[in-house]
Amino acid sequence: MNIASFLEDIKYSEDKPALSLLLDTDFSKEIRIVFKKGQTMEDHQAPFAIIVHIVEGIIDFGVDGEVRRLTSGHILSLKPHEIHNLTAVENSIVRLSLSKTDSVKRVKEVL
């Protein structure tokens, strides 16, 4: 068994969102992305389907030219290659679930 917490040891970065790989399981990679208010992830896409969960805070999430305001507890899924972006309306913690075959390095490059 592996245990991790999305709410412990939070460290904000001044210049860009901070990324931590919390769990690397047999079927997924569970990543925490910590945003300070105003930080963004510009338009990008994933080669595999992803799940995004707003653990804490408020995120403006853009996809297909539409921006949705997501708050604590919201969860969404995206198909492969859907272009999307994120902007933190306030300090926020986001869970990103990646396919086991996807790369944490790829996500770091987006930051």
Buried (B, 14 or more C-beta within 10 A) or exposed (E): EEEEEBEEEBEEEEEBBBBBBBEEEEEBBBBBBBBBEEBBBEEBBBEBBBBBBBBBBBBBBBBEEEEEEBEEEBEBEBEEEBEBBBBBBEBBBBBBBBBEEBBBEEBEEBB
